[in-house]
Amino acid sequence: MANIKNLQMWNDICADNRISISKSLFGLKTIVTYNKTQSKVSARTIQLSPSDGEHLKRFLERSKNDIENVIGNFHPKEVANGNYMLELALSEDGNYLALLLHQFTQLSYEPVTQMLTFEGNEAQTISKLF
């Protein structure tokens, strides 16, 4: 479980009007909530192999309308020290999902996609991949 404030997409998450951010425990703990269902949002990072990363990159670059058809039987596997890293922010009920894919270049992970957000059935379908 990654700290959501350490994600590169943190500023984009903060700017999303579907998300509320509150602090507790004297400002030491940040609670991120999906407004529509009042569900807490947690973060995770997954490192992927070059082949899974490329497949996921092509998948994320497609039209949102076509995503469910493209998924098929693609299930990326997490690897240690992968060439790609995926940042995920997922609500507990699975109705909100934010993704940002990075590739390791020049000794750091650089974003290769914009932050993508999904809600409802799309979010639940895509979150099953991970």
Buried (B, 14 or more C-beta within 10 A) or exposed (E): EBEBEEBBBBEBBEEBEBBEBEEEEEEEEBEBBBEBBEBEBBBBBBBBBEEBBBBBBEBBEEEEEEBEEEBEEEEBEBBEEBBBBBBBBBBBBBBBBBBBBBBBEEEEBEBBBEBBBBBEEBBBBBBEBB
